[in-house]
């Protein structure tokens, strides 16, 4: 499987150039990072909502 990724990367570099390929890879990594942050924040908000509903009212 890694050989396929290397061949695909070489093909992309040959087509559009190194810097555009590097930019697109870094952009994809940044999008994954933002997705992880969004999921963590959503889980935190959900946890707060559940904690407030579970707390006994006085």
C-alpha positions in Angstrom: 0.0 0.0 0.0 2.7 2.6 0.8 4.2 2.0 -2.7 0.9 3.1 -4.2 1.0 6.3 -2.1 4.5 7.1 -3.2 3.6 6.5 -6.9 0.5 8.7 -6.5 2.5 11.4 -4.9 5.2 11.2 -7.7 2.4 11.5 -10.3 0.9 14.5 -8.7 4.3 16.2 -8.4 4.9 15.5 -12.0 1.6 17.0 -13.1 1.3 20.2 -11.0 4.7 20.7 -9.4 6.2 20.3 -6.0 5.0 23.4 -4.3 1.4 23.1 -5.3 1.5 19.4 -4.2 3.0 20.4 -0.9 0.4 23.1 -0.4 -2.4 20.7 -1.1 -1.1 18.1 1.3 -0.6 20.6 4.1 -4.1 21.9 3.4 -5.5 18.4 3.7 -3.7 17.9 7.0 -5.0 21.3 8.3 -8.6 20.3 7.3 -8.3 17.0 9.2 -6.9 19.0 12.2 -9.9 21.4 12.1 -12.3 18.4 11.9 -10.7 16.9 15.0 -11.0 20.2 16.9 -14.6 20.5 15.8 -15.5 17.0 17.0 -13.8 17.6 20.4 -15.7 20.9 20.9 -19.0 19.3 19.9 -18.3 16.5 22.4 -17.5 19.0 25.1 -20.7 21.0 24.5 -22.7 17.7 24.5 -21.0 16.7 27.8 -21.9 20.1 29.4 -25.5 19.8 28.3 -25.8 16.2 29.7 -24.1 17.3 33.0 -26.5 20.2 33.5 -29.5 17.9 32.9 -28.2 15.2 35.2 -27.6 17.7 38.1 -30.3 17.6 40.7 -32.2 20.8 41.0 -32.5 22.4 44.5 
